[in-house]
Amino acid sequence: GKKDGATANDFVAVLTRELRVPREKIGRIELREAYSLIEIPAQEAEKLAAALNGTTVRRKRVTARVDRGPTRGGKAVRR
């Protein structure tokens, strides 16, 4: 996230150089204070999250997981 000094370009570099993700598959990147959200194709999300785990961005180890959206009572909320 922002507090660690990460930028969208840092994430694009890791995804394209280390994980060999084509640039056109990387969607919007949102940098929040304590975390970041990266849009990627849903069918590749689990695989890429697993590959991204343990990589480093700005000397910080990445912990990646697939965002399943807002939940209520353990069930996804559909709107």
C-alpha positions, 0 to 999 in steps of 0.5 A, a space after each residue: 500500500 501507500 504507506 510502504 511507498 509502493 506505486 502502480 508501476 512497482 506492481 506492473 513491473 513485478 507482474 510483467 517481469 517476474 510473473 510474465 503477465 502480459 501488460 494488457 491483462 493488468 487492469 486498474 490498480 488501486 493503492 490504498 493506505 495499507 494494501 493495494 488492489 489489482 484487477 486481473 482476469 478472474 480465471 487467472 486470479 488464484 494462480 497469479 495470487 499464489 505466484 505473487 505471494 512471497 515476491 517483494 515490492 519496495 523491499 516488502 514481502 507481498 501477501 496476495 489473495 483474491 478479493 471476493 468482494 463484500 461479504 455478509 454473514 460469510 456469504 457474498 453480497 450480490 448487487 
